Amino acid sequence: MTESAAMPSQSISPESAQRKVRISVLRYNPQERGSVPRMQTYELEEADGMTLFIALNEIREKQDASLQFDFVCRAGICGSCAMVINGRPGLACRTLTRSLGSEITLAPLPVFELIADLSVNTGKWMRAMSERLQAWVHMKQIEVDISRLEERMEPELAQKIYELDRCIECGCCVAGCGTARMREDFVGAVGLNKIARFRLDPRDARTDADFYELVGDDSGVFGCMSLLACHDVCPKALPLATQIAFVRRKMAGAGWK
Protein backbone atom coordinates (compact mmCIF):
# COMPACT_ATOMS: atom_id res chain seq x y z
CA MET A 1 0.00 0.00 0.00
CA THR A 2 1.50 3.29 -1.12
CA GLU A 3 1.32 6.04 1.38
CA SER A 4 1.45 9.50 -0.11
CA ALA A 5 3.67 11.90 1.79
CA ALA A 6 1.86 14.98 2.89
CA MET A 7 3.50 18.07 1.49
CA PRO A 8 3.81 20.86 4.05
CA SER A 9 1.73 23.84 3.07
CA GLN A 10 3.77 26.96 2.38
CA SER A 11 1.78 30.03 3.34
CA ILE A 12 2.88 33.22 1.66
CA SER A 13 2.76 35.99 4.23
CA PRO A 14 1.16 39.16 2.95
CA GLU A 15 3.35 42.20 2.59
CA SER A 16 3.80 43.68 6.02
CA ALA A 17 1.81 46.86 6.41
CA GLN A 18 3.62 50.10 7.08
CA ARG A 19 3.32 51.50 10.59
CA LYS A 20 0.80 54.22 11.25
CA VAL A 21 2.07 57.22 13.18
CA ARG A 22 0.04 59.87 14.92
CA ILE A 23 1.62 63.32 15.11
CA SER A 24 0.11 65.81 17.55
CA VAL A 25 1.09 69.42 16.85
CA LEU A 26 0.65 72.41 19.12
CA ARG A 27 -1.22 74.86 16.88
CA TYR A 28 -1.46 78.59 17.52
CA ASN A 29 -1.22 81.66 15.30
CA PRO A 30 -0.86 84.85 17.36
CA GLN A 31 -1.49 86.92 14.22
CA GLU A 32 -4.88 85.32 13.62
CA ARG A 33 -7.82 86.79 15.50
CA GLY A 34 -9.60 84.21 17.62
CA SER A 35 -6.77 81.69 17.44
CA VAL A 36 -6.15 79.80 20.68
CA PRO A 37 -3.44 77.25 21.52
CA ARG A 38 -4.65 73.73 20.79
CA MET A 39 -3.34 70.29 19.96
CA GLN A 40 -4.19 68.91 16.53
CA THR A 41 -3.46 65.31 15.62
CA TYR A 42 -2.64 63.95 12.17
CA GLU A 43 -2.30 60.31 11.18
CA LEU A 44 -0.19 59.07 8.29
CA GLU A 45 1.55 55.97 7.02
CA GLU A 46 5.23 55.77 7.82
CA ALA A 47 7.57 55.36 4.86
CA ASP A 48 11.08 53.93 4.86
CA GLY A 49 13.60 56.55 5.92
CA MET A 50 10.88 59.04 6.81
CA THR A 51 12.04 62.04 8.83
CA LEU A 52 9.79 64.40 10.73
CA PHE A 53 10.48 66.96 8.03
CA ILE A 54 9.13 64.57 5.38
CA ALA A 55 6.15 63.72 7.57
CA LEU A 56 5.28 67.38 8.14
CA ASN A 57 5.54 68.12 4.43
CA GLU A 58 3.23 65.21 3.68
CA ILE A 59 0.74 66.53 6.23
CA ARG A 60 0.86 70.01 4.72
CA GLU A 61 0.55 68.72 1.16
CA LYS A 62 -2.17 66.11 1.71
CA GLN A 63 -4.03 66.96 4.91
CA ASP A 64 -3.65 70.53 6.15
CA ALA A 65 -2.11 73.29 4.04
CA SER A 66 -2.41 75.76 6.94
CA LEU A 67 0.22 73.98 9.08
CA GLN A 68 3.24 76.26 9.51
CA PHE A 69 6.83 75.18 10.12
CA ASP A 70 10.25 76.25 8.83
CA PHE A 71 12.83 74.52 6.66
CA VAL A 72 15.56 75.46 4.19
CA CYS A 73 18.39 72.96 3.70
CA ARG A 74 16.86 69.62 4.81
CA ALA A 75 20.40 68.53 5.74
CA GLY A 76 20.91 69.68 9.33
CA ILE A 77 22.92 72.74 8.30
CA CYS A 78 20.56 75.74 8.41
CA GLY A 79 18.88 74.94 11.75
CA SER A 80 15.51 76.28 10.56
CA CYS A 81 13.47 73.17 11.36
CA ALA A 82 14.32 73.08 15.07
CA MET A 83 11.32 72.26 17.27
CA VAL A 84 10.44 70.45 20.48
CA ILE A 85 10.09 66.75 19.64
CA ASN A 86 8.46 64.70 22.38
CA GLY A 87 9.62 67.30 24.90
CA ARG A 88 13.20 67.55 23.60
CA PRO A 89 14.56 70.23 21.23
CA GLY A 90 15.84 68.78 17.97
CA LEU A 91 15.94 69.12 14.18
CA ALA A 92 12.99 67.72 12.25
CA CYS A 93 15.12 66.98 9.19
CA ARG A 94 17.55 64.83 11.22
CA THR A 95 14.97 62.92 13.27
CA LEU A 96 13.71 59.64 11.83
CA THR A 97 10.13 58.78 12.73
CA ARG A 98 11.18 55.17 13.29
CA SER A 99 13.39 56.35 16.16
CA LEU A 100 10.27 57.58 17.94
CA GLY A 101 7.10 55.86 19.10
CA SER A 102 3.92 55.74 17.07
CA GLU A 103 2.64 58.75 19.05
CA ILE A 104 4.70 61.90 18.40
CA THR A 105 4.17 65.32 19.96
CA LEU A 106 5.59 68.48 18.38
CA ALA A 107 5.73 72.02 19.75
CA PRO A 108 7.55 75.24 18.82
CA LEU A 109 10.80 76.17 20.52
CA PRO A 110 10.22 78.24 23.67
CA VAL A 111 12.03 81.54 24.39
CA PHE A 112 11.84 82.72 20.76
CA GLU A 113 9.07 84.87 19.27
CA LEU A 114 6.30 82.65 17.89
CA ILE A 115 5.30 83.23 14.28
CA ALA A 116 2.71 80.45 14.06
CA ASP A 117 2.44 76.74 14.93
CA LEU A 118 5.99 75.32 14.80
CA SER A 119 7.54 78.42 13.24
CA VAL A 120 9.55 80.75 15.49
CA ASN A 121 11.72 83.79 14.80
CA THR A 122 15.16 82.57 15.88
CA GLY A 123 16.82 85.08 13.54
CA LYS A 124 15.58 88.08 15.52
CA TRP A 125 16.93 86.65 18.79
CA MET A 126 20.25 85.58 17.25
CA ARG A 127 20.84 88.97 15.64
CA ALA A 128 20.19 90.84 18.89
CA MET A 129 22.53 88.48 20.75
CA SER A 130 25.28 88.81 18.12
CA GLU A 131 25.06 92.61 18.13
CA ARG A 132 25.17 92.70 21.93
CA LEU A 133 28.25 90.45 22.05
CA GLN A 134 29.85 92.15 19.03
CA ALA A 135 30.26 88.73 17.45
CA TRP A 136 32.72 89.63 14.74
CA VAL A 137 36.50 89.83 14.52
CA HIS A 138 37.81 93.12 15.90
CA MET A 139 40.83 93.54 13.68
CA LYS A 140 44.14 94.66 15.15
CA GLN A 141 44.75 96.76 12.05
CA ILE A 142 42.13 99.41 11.40
CA GLU A 143 43.17 99.97 7.80
CA VAL A 144 42.31 97.04 5.55
CA ASP A 145 44.83 96.15 2.88
CA ILE A 146 43.24 93.73 0.42
CA SER A 147 46.58 93.08 -1.28
CA ARG A 148 48.15 91.85 1.95
CA LEU A 149 48.43 88.12 2.59
CA GLU A 150 46.17 86.69 5.25
CA GLU A 151 47.64 86.26 8.70
CA ARG A 152 49.15 82.82 9.19
CA MET A 153 47.47 80.47 11.63
CA GLU A 154 48.59 77.11 12.99
CA PRO A 155 46.41 74.25 11.67
CA GLU A 156 45.69 73.05 15.20
CA LEU A 157 44.35 76.46 16.21
CA ALA A 158 42.38 76.79 12.99
CA GLN A 159 40.76 73.42 13.73
CA LYS A 160 39.77 74.56 17.23
CA ILE A 161 38.15 77.70 15.82
CA TYR A 162 36.40 75.70 13.10
CA GLU A 163 35.00 73.32 15.71
CA LEU A 164 33.24 76.20 17.47
CA ASP A 165 32.22 77.78 14.16
CA ARG A 166 30.11 74.71 13.34
CA CYS A 167 27.25 76.20 15.36
CA ILE A 168 24.20 76.54 13.09
CA GLU A 169 22.25 78.83 15.46
CA CYS A 170 19.26 76.49 15.47
CA GLY A 171 18.24 77.59 18.98
CA CYS A 172 18.02 74.10 20.49
CA CYS A 173 20.51 75.00 23.24
CA VAL A 174 18.54 78.13 24.14
CA ALA A 175 15.23 76.25 24.16
CA GLY A 176 16.64 73.62 26.51
CA CYS A 177 18.28 76.14 28.85
CA GLY A 178 16.75 76.69 32.29
CA THR A 179 18.36 80.11 32.69
CA ALA A 180 17.09 81.30 29.30
CA ARG A 181 13.56 80.37 30.37
CA MET A 182 13.90 82.55 33.48
CA ARG A 183 16.04 85.44 32.15
CA GLU A 184 15.17 87.11 28.87
CA ASP A 185 18.57 88.81 28.76
CA PHE A 186 20.62 85.60 29.05
CA VAL A 187 22.90 85.14 26.02
CA GLY A 188 22.68 81.34 26.14
CA ALA A 189 25.22 78.71 25.21
CA VAL A 190 25.21 79.92 21.62
CA GLY A 191 26.39 83.35 22.75
CA LEU A 192 29.03 82.02 25.13
CA ASN A 193 30.26 79.70 22.38
CA LYS A 194 30.81 82.77 20.19
CA ILE A 195 32.85 84.43 22.93
CA ALA A 196 34.99 81.28 23.21
CA ARG A 197 35.46 81.27 19.44
CA PHE A 198 36.57 84.92 19.14
CA ARG A 199 38.77 84.62 22.21
CA LEU A 200 40.75 81.95 20.35
CA ASP A 201 41.08 83.96 17.16
CA PRO A 202 44.57 85.56 16.98
CA ARG A 203 43.23 88.21 14.60
CA ASP A 204 40.88 89.57 17.28
CA ALA A 205 42.40 92.44 19.28
CA ARG A 206 40.09 92.10 22.29
CA THR A 207 41.38 91.02 25.70
CA ASP A 208 39.73 89.06 28.51
CA ALA A 209 38.90 92.41 30.13
CA ASP A 210 36.95 93.35 26.99
CA PHE A 211 35.08 90.05 26.93
CA TYR A 212 34.36 90.42 30.65
CA GLU A 213 32.46 93.62 29.90
CA LEU A 214 30.27 91.60 27.52
CA VAL A 215 29.55 88.40 29.49
CA GLY A 216 30.95 88.91 33.00
CA ASP A 217 27.58 89.00 34.78
CA ASP A 218 24.43 86.96 35.40
CA SER A 219 23.12 87.63 31.90
CA GLY A 220 26.35 86.10 30.62
CA VAL A 221 28.61 83.30 31.74
CA PHE A 222 27.82 83.60 35.46
CA GLY A 223 24.13 83.07 34.81
CA CYS A 224 24.74 79.51 33.58
CA MET A 225 23.52 76.95 36.14
CA SER A 226 25.50 74.09 34.54
CA LEU A 227 22.40 71.98 33.92
CA LEU A 228 24.08 70.79 30.68
CA ALA A 229 20.84 70.65 28.68
CA CYS A 230 22.52 72.75 25.98
CA HIS A 231 25.30 70.19 25.70
CA ASP A 232 22.84 67.29 25.54
CA VAL A 233 20.52 68.67 22.85
CA CYS A 234 23.04 70.31 20.49
CA PRO A 235 22.47 68.63 17.09
CA LYS A 236 26.07 69.33 16.05
CA ALA A 237 27.50 67.80 19.26
CA LEU A 238 29.49 70.92 20.09
CA PRO A 239 31.48 70.84 23.36
CA LEU A 240 29.30 73.54 24.91
CA ALA A 241 29.75 72.50 28.55
CA THR A 242 33.53 72.53 28.17
CA GLN A 243 33.57 75.92 26.47
CA ILE A 244 31.25 77.53 29.03
CA ALA A 245 33.40 76.23 31.90
CA PHE A 246 36.52 77.54 30.15
CA VAL A 247 35.03 81.00 29.57
CA ARG A 248 33.77 81.11 33.17
CA ARG A 249 37.28 80.49 34.52
CA LYS A 250 38.80 83.13 32.27
CA MET A 251 36.12 85.69 33.11
CA ALA A 252 36.48 85.01 36.83
CA GLY A 253 40.19 85.70 36.51
CA ALA A 254 39.54 88.89 34.53
CA GLY A 255 37.05 90.04 37.18
CA TRP A 256 39.61 89.78 39.98
CA LYS A 257 42.16 91.97 38.22
C-alpha positions as a printed Julia matrix, in Angstrom:
257×3 Matrix{Float64}:
  0.0    0.0    0.0
  1.5    3.29  -1.12
  1.32   6.04   1.38
  1.45   9.5   -0.11
  3.67  11.9    1.79
  1.86  14.98   2.89
  3.5   18.07   1.49
  3.81  20.86   4.05
  1.73  23.84   3.07
  3.77  26.96   2.38
  1.78  30.03   3.34
  2.88  33.22   1.66
  2.76  35.99   4.23
  1.16  39.16   2.95
  3.35  42.2    2.59
  3.8   43.68   6.02
  1.81  46.86   6.41
  3.62  50.1    7.08
  3.32  51.5   10.59
  0.8   54.22  11.25
  2.07  57.22  13.18
  0.04  59.87  14.92
  1.62  63.32  15.11
  0.11  65.81  17.55
  1.09  69.42  16.85
  0.65  72.41  19.12
 -1.22  74.86  16.88
 -1.46  78.59  17.52
 -1.22  81.66  15.3
 -0.86  84.85  17.36
 -1.49  86.92  14.22
 -4.88  85.32  13.62
 -7.82  86.79  15.5
 -9.6   84.21  17.62
 -6.77  81.69  17.44
 -6.15  79.8   20.68
 -3.44  77.25  21.52
 -4.65  73.73  20.79
 -3.34  70.29  19.96
 -4.19  68.91  16.53
 -3.46  65.31  15.62
 -2.64  63.95  12.17
 -2.3   60.31  11.18
 -0.19  59.07   8.29
  1.55  55.97   7.02
  5.23  55.77   7.82
  7.57  55.36   4.86
 11.08  53.93   4.86
 13.6   56.55   5.92
 10.88  59.04   6.81
 12.04  62.04   8.83
  9.79  64.4   10.73
 10.48  66.96   8.03
  9.13  64.57   5.38
  6.15  63.72   7.57
  5.28  67.38   8.14
  5.54  68.12   4.43
  3.23  65.21   3.68
  0.74  66.53   6.23
  0.86  70.01   4.72
  0.55  68.72   1.16
 -2.17  66.11   1.71
 -4.03  66.96   4.91
 -3.65  70.53   6.15
 -2.11  73.29   4.04
 -2.41  75.76   6.94
  0.22  73.98   9.08
  3.24  76.26   9.51
  6.83  75.18  10.12
 10.25  76.25   8.83
 12.83  74.52   6.66
 15.56  75.46   4.19
 18.39  72.96   3.7
 16.86  69.62   4.81
 20.4   68.53   5.74
 20.91  69.68   9.33
 22.92  72.74   8.3
 20.56  75.74   8.41
 18.88  74.94  11.75
 15.51  76.28  10.56
 13.47  73.17  11.36
 14.32  73.08  15.07
 11.32  72.26  17.27
 10.44  70.45  20.48
 10.09  66.75  19.64
  8.46  64.7   22.38
  9.62  67.3   24.9
 13.2   67.55  23.6
 14.56  70.23  21.23
 15.84  68.78  17.97
 15.94  69.12  14.18
 12.99  67.72  12.25
 15.12  66.98   9.19
 17.55  64.83  11.22
 14.97  62.92  13.27
 13.71  59.64  11.83
 10.13  58.78  12.73
 11.18  55.17  13.29
 13.39  56.35  16.16
 10.27  57.58  17.94
  7.1   55.86  19.1
  3.92  55.74  17.07
  2.64  58.75  19.05
  4.7   61.9   18.4
  4.17  65.32  19.96
  5.59  68.48  18.38
  5.73  72.02  19.75
  7.55  75.24  18.82
 10.8   76.17  20.52
 10.22  78.24  23.67
 12.03  81.54  24.39
 11.84  82.72  20.76
  9.07  84.87  19.27
  6.3   82.65  17.89
  5.3   83.23  14.28
  2.71  80.45  14.06
  2.44  76.74  14.93
  5.99  75.32  14.8
  7.54  78.42  13.24
  9.55  80.75  15.49
 11.72  83.79  14.8
 15.16  82.57  15.88
 16.82  85.08  13.54
 15.58  88.08  15.52
 16.93  86.65  18.79
 20.25  85.58  17.25
 20.84  88.97  15.64
 20.19  90.84  18.89
 22.53  88.48  20.75
 25.28  88.81  18.12
 25.06  92.61  18.13
 25.17  92.7   21.93
 28.25  90.45  22.05
 29.85  92.15  19.03
 30.26  88.73  17.45
 32.72  89.63  14.74
 36.5   89.83  14.52
 37.81  93.12  15.9
 40.83  93.54  13.68
 44.14  94.66  15.15
 44.75  96.76  12.05
 42.13  99.41  11.4
 43.17  99.97   7.8
 42.31  97.04   5.55
 44.83  96.15   2.88
 43.24  93.73   0.42
 46.58  93.08  -1.28
 48.15  91.85   1.95
 48.43  88.12   2.59
 46.17  86.69   5.25
 47.64  86.26   8.7
 49.15  82.82   9.19
 47.47  80.47  11.63
 48.59  77.11  12.99
 46.41  74.25  11.67
 45.69  73.05  15.2
 44.35  76.46  16.21
 42.38  76.79  12.99
 40.76  73.42  13.73
 39.77  74.56  17.23
 38.15  77.7   15.82
 36.4   75.7   13.1
 35.0   73.32  15.71
 33.24  76.2   17.47
 32.22  77.78  14.16
 30.11  74.71  13.34
 27.25  76.2   15.36
 24.2   76.54  13.09
 22.25  78.83  15.46
 19.26  76.49  15.47
 18.24  77.59  18.98
 18.02  74.1   20.49
 20.51  75.0   23.24
 18.54  78.13  24.14
 15.23  76.25  24.16
 16.64  73.62  26.51
 18.28  76.14  28.85
 16.75  76.69  32.29
 18.36  80.11  32.69
 17.09  81.3   29.3
 13.56  80.37  30.37
 13.9   82.55  33.48
 16.04  85.44  32.15
 15.17  87.11  28.87
 18.57  88.81  28.76
 20.62  85.6   29.05
 22.9   85.14  26.02
 22.68  81.34  26.14
 25.22  78.71  25.21
 25.21  79.92  21.62
 26.39  83.35  22.75
 29.03  82.02  25.13
 30.26  79.7   22.38
 30.81  82.77  20.19
 32.85  84.43  22.93
 34.99  81.28  23.21
 35.46  81.27  19.44
 36.57  84.92  19.14
 38.77  84.62  22.21
 40.75  81.95  20.35
 41.08  83.96  17.16
 44.57  85.56  16.98
 43.23  88.21  14.6
 40.88  89.57  17.28
 42.4   92.44  19.28
 40.09  92.1   22.29
 41.38  91.02  25.7
 39.73  89.06  28.51
 38.9   92.41  30.13
 36.95  93.35  26.99
 35.08  90.05  26.93
 34.36  90.42  30.65
 32.46  93.62  29.9
 30.27  91.6   27.52
 29.55  88.4   29.49
 30.95  88.91  33.0
 27.58  89.0   34.78
 24.43  86.96  35.4
 23.12  87.63  31.9
 26.35  86.1   30.62
 28.61  83.3   31.74
 27.82  83.6   35.46
 24.13  83.07  34.81
 24.74  79.51  33.58
 23.52  76.95  36.14
 25.5   74.09  34.54
 22.4   71.98  33.92
 24.08  70.79  30.68
 20.84  70.65  28.68
 22.52  72.75  25.98
 25.3   70.19  25.7
 22.84  67.29  25.54
 20.52  68.67  22.85
 23.04  70.31  20.49
 22.47  68.63  17.09
 26.07  69.33  16.05
 27.5   67.8   19.26
 29.49  70.92  20.09
 31.48  70.84  23.36
 29.3   73.54  24.91
 29.75  72.5   28.55
 33.53  72.53  28.17
 33.57  75.92  26.47
 31.25  77.53  29.03
 33.4   76.23  31.9
 36.52  77.54  30.15
 35.03  81.0   29.57
 33.77  81.11  33.17
 37.28  80.49  34.52
 38.8   83.13  32.27
 36.12  85.69  33.11
 36.48  85.01  36.83
 40.19  85.7   36.51
 39.54  88.89  34.53
 37.05  90.04  37.18
 39.61  89.78  39.98
 42.16  91.97  38.22
